[in-house]
């Protein structure tokens, strides 16, 4: 069941590797880099994918076990998408961590997926 909130959250999740999902949740990572643009401009779920970015963990001197994987960790607003060279920058704002990480009802996908079954 989606988190209760005064803010509408679209039934859509963006898969992000750890530790980047954690960096989004603490407001440190404000841009998500993707190879395709998006027209989405609203609050969506952030899914911490099961495949971590090992090089990024080495850079920040953290362990793989320091952050949850395979769960929805919070929500964030996508406020814009800018094309830069041969990639797209999803501009993120107002991250909100879920009180408790949640499993998705539906099978996660590499980029976008609907985390909850729709009636």
ChimeraX commands (.cxc) that place a marker at each C-alpha (Angstrom):
marker #1 position 0.00,0.00,0.00 radius 0.5
marker #1 position 1.42,3.43,-0.94 radius 0.5
marker #1 position 2.51,5.78,1.81 radius 0.5
marker #1 position -0.17,8.12,3.16 radius 0.5
marker #1 position 0.64,11.77,2.58 radius 0.5
marker #1 position -0.89,15.16,1.83 radius 0.5
marker #1 position 1.20,15.16,-1.34 radius 0.5
marker #1 position 0.07,13.04,-4.28 radius 0.5
marker #1 position 2.61,10.42,-5.24 radius 0.5
marker #1 position 2.27,8.90,-8.68 radius 0.5
marker #1 position 2.30,5.09,-8.83 radius 0.5
marker #1 position 5.66,5.23,-10.54 radius 0.5
marker #1 position 9.14,4.41,-9.31 radius 0.5
marker #1 position 12.56,5.24,-10.66 radius 0.5
marker #1 position 15.20,2.55,-10.07 radius 0.5
marker #1 position 18.43,4.04,-8.75 radius 0.5
marker #1 position 21.52,2.17,-7.63 radius 0.5
marker #1 position 22.85,2.57,-4.13 radius 0.5
marker #1 position 24.55,4.68,-2.83 radius 0.5
marker #1 position 22.89,7.14,-5.24 radius 0.5
marker #1 position 19.39,6.41,-3.89 radius 0.5
marker #1 position 20.63,7.32,-0.41 radius 0.5
marker #1 position 22.28,10.49,-1.73 radius 0.5
marker #1 position 18.93,11.49,-3.28 radius 0.5
marker #1 position 17.14,10.87,0.04 radius 0.5
marker #1 position 19.52,13.12,2.00 radius 0.5
marker #1 position 19.27,15.87,-0.63 radius 0.5
marker #1 position 22.90,15.54,-1.70 radius 0.5
marker #1 position 22.15,14.27,-5.22 radius 0.5
marker #1 position 19.88,16.71,-7.04 radius 0.5
marker #1 position 20.45,15.43,-10.59 radius 0.5
marker #1 position 19.84,11.92,-11.91 radius 0.5
marker #1 position 21.59,11.20,-15.21 radius 0.5
marker #1 position 19.73,9.18,-17.85 radius 0.5
marker #1 position 20.11,8.34,-21.53 radius 0.5
marker #1 position 16.49,9.23,-22.37 radius 0.5
marker #1 position 14.38,12.29,-21.52 radius 0.5
marker #1 position 11.19,12.27,-19.46 radius 0.5
marker #1 position 8.12,14.50,-19.43 radius 0.5
marker #1 position 7.32,13.50,-15.84 radius 0.5
marker #1 position 7.13,16.52,-13.52 radius 0.5
marker #1 position 5.73,15.22,-10.24 radius 0.5
marker #1 position 6.49,13.23,-7.09 radius 0.5
marker #1 position 7.56,9.63,-7.72 radius 0.5
marker #1 position 8.99,6.78,-5.65 radius 0.5
marker #1 position 12.71,6.06,-5.49 radius 0.5
marker #1 position 13.54,2.36,-5.68 radius 0.5
marker #1 position 16.98,1.32,-4.44 radius 0.5
marker #1 position 17.88,-1.35,-6.96 radius 0.5
marker #1 position 19.51,-4.62,-5.93 radius 0.5
marker #1 position 22.59,-3.89,-8.05 radius 0.5
marker #1 position 24.86,-1.40,-6.26 radius 0.5
marker #1 position 27.46,0.87,-7.83 radius 0.5
marker #1 position 30.58,-0.59,-6.19 radius 0.5
marker #1 position 32.88,2.18,-7.42 radius 0.5
marker #1 position 30.66,4.83,-5.83 radius 0.5
marker #1 position 30.73,2.93,-2.53 radius 0.5
marker #1 position 34.54,2.93,-2.62 radius 0.5
marker #1 position 34.59,6.68,-3.26 radius 0.5
marker #1 position 32.38,7.49,-0.27 radius 0.5
marker #1 position 34.08,4.88,1.95 radius 0.5
marker #1 position 30.86,3.03,2.82 radius 0.5
marker #1 position 29.96,-0.65,2.78 radius 0.5
marker #1 position 27.30,-2.26,0.58 radius 0.5
marker #1 position 25.42,-3.26,3.74 radius 0.5
marker #1 position 25.14,0.38,4.92 radius 0.5
marker #1 position 22.04,1.08,2.78 radius 0.5
marker #1 position 18.90,-0.89,1.87 radius 0.5
marker #1 position 18.53,-2.44,-1.58 radius 0.5
marker #1 position 15.59,-4.01,-3.40 radius 0.5
marker #1 position 13.06,-1.67,-1.75 radius 0.5
marker #1 position 11.33,1.68,-2.15 radius 0.5
marker #1 position 13.23,4.10,0.09 radius 0.5
marker #1 position 11.34,7.34,-0.41 radius 0.5
marker #1 position 9.87,9.83,-2.84 radius 0.5
marker #1 position 11.23,12.79,-4.76 radius 0.5
marker #1 position 9.85,15.41,-7.13 radius 0.5
marker #1 position 11.12,15.56,-10.69 radius 0.5
marker #1 position 10.98,19.28,-11.42 radius 0.5
marker #1 position 12.65,19.38,-14.84 radius 0.5
marker #1 position 14.65,17.45,-17.42 radius 0.5
marker #1 position 17.49,19.13,-19.29 radius 0.5
marker #1 position 19.47,17.81,-22.21 radius 0.5
marker #1 position 23.24,18.05,-21.72 radius 0.5
marker #1 position 25.51,16.72,-24.46 radius 0.5
marker #1 position 24.41,13.14,-25.05 radius 0.5
marker #1 position 22.57,12.64,-21.74 radius 0.5
marker #1 position 19.57,13.97,-19.85 radius 0.5
marker #1 position 19.58,15.49,-16.38 radius 0.5
marker #1 position 16.49,14.83,-14.28 radius 0.5
marker #1 position 16.37,17.69,-11.77 radius 0.5
marker #1 position 15.22,16.44,-8.36 radius 0.5
marker #1 position 13.78,18.33,-5.38 radius 0.5
marker #1 position 12.13,17.78,-2.01 radius 0.5
marker #1 position 13.12,14.21,-1.20 radius 0.5
marker #1 position 11.07,12.46,1.49 radius 0.5
marker #1 position 12.27,9.22,3.04 radius 0.5
marker #1 position 9.63,6.59,3.78 radius 0.5
marker #1 position 9.32,5.81,7.50 radius 0.5
marker #1 position 10.18,2.22,6.64 radius 0.5
marker #1 position 11.51,0.89,3.29 radius 0.5
marker #1 position 8.78,-0.93,1.36 radius 0.5
marker #1 position 8.78,-3.86,-1.04 radius 0.5
marker #1 position 7.10,-3.17,-4.37 radius 0.5
marker #1 position 4.05,-5.26,-5.32 radius 0.5
marker #1 position 5.17,-5.42,-8.93 radius 0.5
marker #1 position 8.48,-6.63,-10.30 radius 0.5
marker #1 position 11.04,-3.79,-10.42 radius 0.5
marker #1 position 12.41,-2.78,-13.80 radius 0.5
marker #1 position 15.79,-1.22,-14.67 radius 0.5
marker #1 position 14.47,2.34,-15.06 radius 0.5
marker #1 position 10.73,3.07,-14.52 radius 0.5
marker #1 position 8.03,0.77,-13.13 radius 0.5
marker #1 position 4.70,0.86,-11.29 radius 0.5
marker #1 position 5.47,-0.33,-7.76 radius 0.5
marker #1 position 1.89,-0.96,-6.65 radius 0.5
marker #1 position -0.89,-2.97,-8.24 radius 0.5
marker #1 position -3.66,-0.78,-9.59 radius 0.5
marker #1 position -7.31,-1.61,-9.02 radius 0.5
marker link #1:1,2 radius 0.2
marker link #1:2,3 radius 0.2
marker link #1:3,4 radius 0.2
marker link #1:4,5 radius 0.2
marker link #1:5,6 radius 0.2
marker link #1:6,7 radius 0.2
marker link #1:7,8 radius 0.2
marker link #1:8,9 radius 0.2
marker link #1:9,10 radius 0.2
marker link #1:10,11 radius 0.2
marker link #1:11,12 radius 0.2
marker link #1:12,13 radius 0.2
marker link #1:13,14 radius 0.2
marker link #1:14,15 radius 0.2
marker link #1:15,16 radius 0.2
marker link #1:16,17 radius 0.2
marker link #1:17,18 radius 0.2
marker link #1:18,19 radius 0.2
marker link #1:19,20 radius 0.2
marker link #1:20,21 radius 0.2
marker link #1:21,22 radius 0.2
marker link #1:22,23 radius 0.2
marker link #1:23,24 radius 0.2
marker link #1:24,25 radius 0.2
marker link #1:25,26 radius 0.2
marker link #1:26,27 radius 0.2
marker link #1:27,28 radius 0.2
marker link #1:28,29 radius 0.2
marker link #1:29,30 radius 0.2
marker link #1:30,31 radius 0.2
marker link #1:31,32 radius 0.2
marker link #1:32,33 radius 0.2
marker link #1:33,34 radius 0.2
marker link #1:34,35 radius 0.2
marker link #1:35,36 radius 0.2
marker link #1:36,37 radius 0.2
marker link #1:37,38 radius 0.2
marker link #1:38,39 radius 0.2
marker link #1:39,40 radius 0.2
marker link #1:40,41 radius 0.2
marker link #1:41,42 radius 0.2
marker link #1:42,43 radius 0.2
marker link #1:43,44 radius 0.2
marker link #1:44,45 radius 0.2
marker link #1:45,46 radius 0.2
marker link #1:46,47 radius 0.2
marker link #1:47,48 radius 0.2
marker link #1:48,49 radius 0.2
marker link #1:49,50 radius 0.2
marker link #1:50,51 radius 0.2
marker link #1:51,52 radius 0.2
marker link #1:52,53 radius 0.2
marker link #1:53,54 radius 0.2
marker link #1:54,55 radius 0.2
marker link #1:55,56 radius 0.2
marker link #1:56,57 radius 0.2
marker link #1:57,58 radius 0.2
marker link #1:58,59 radius 0.2
marker link #1:59,60 radius 0.2
marker link #1:60,61 radius 0.2
marker link #1:61,62 radius 0.2
marker link #1:62,63 radius 0.2
marker link #1:63,64 radius 0.2
marker link #1:64,65 radius 0.2
marker link #1:65,66 radius 0.2
marker link #1:66,67 radius 0.2
marker link #1:67,68 radius 0.2
marker link #1:68,69 radius 0.2
marker link #1:69,70 radius 0.2
marker link #1:70,71 radius 0.2
marker link #1:71,72 radius 0.2
marker link #1:72,73 radius 0.2
marker link #1:73,74 radius 0.2
marker link #1:74,75 radius 0.2
marker link #1:75,76 radius 0.2
marker link #1:76,77 radius 0.2
marker link #1:77,78 radius 0.2
marker link #1:78,79 radius 0.2
marker link #1:79,80 radius 0.2
marker link #1:80,81 radius 0.2
marker link #1:81,82 radius 0.2
marker link #1:82,83 radius 0.2
marker link #1:83,84 radius 0.2
marker link #1:84,85 radius 0.2
marker link #1:85,86 radius 0.2
marker link #1:86,87 radius 0.2
marker link #1:87,88 radius 0.2
marker link #1:88,89 radius 0.2
marker link #1:89,90 radius 0.2
marker link #1:90,91 radius 0.2
marker link #1:91,92 radius 0.2
marker link #1:92,93 radius 0.2
marker link #1:93,94 radius 0.2
marker link #1:94,95 radius 0.2
marker link #1:95,96 radius 0.2
marker link #1:96,97 radius 0.2
marker link #1:97,98 radius 0.2
marker link #1:98,99 radius 0.2
marker link #1:99,100 radius 0.2
marker link #1:100,101 radius 0.2
marker link #1:101,102 radius 0.2
marker link #1:102,103 radius 0.2
marker link #1:103,104 radius 0.2
marker link #1:104,105 radius 0.2
marker link #1:105,106 radius 0.2
marker link #1:106,107 radius 0.2
marker link #1:107,108 radius 0.2
marker link #1:108,109 radius 0.2
marker link #1:109,110 radius 0.2
marker link #1:110,111 radius 0.2
marker link #1:111,112 radius 0.2
marker link #1:112,113 radius 0.2
marker link #1:113,114 radius 0.2
marker link #1:114,115 radius 0.2
marker link #1:115,116 radius 0.2
marker link #1:116,117 radius 0.2
marker link #1:117,118 radius 0.2
marker link #1:118,119 radius 0.2
view
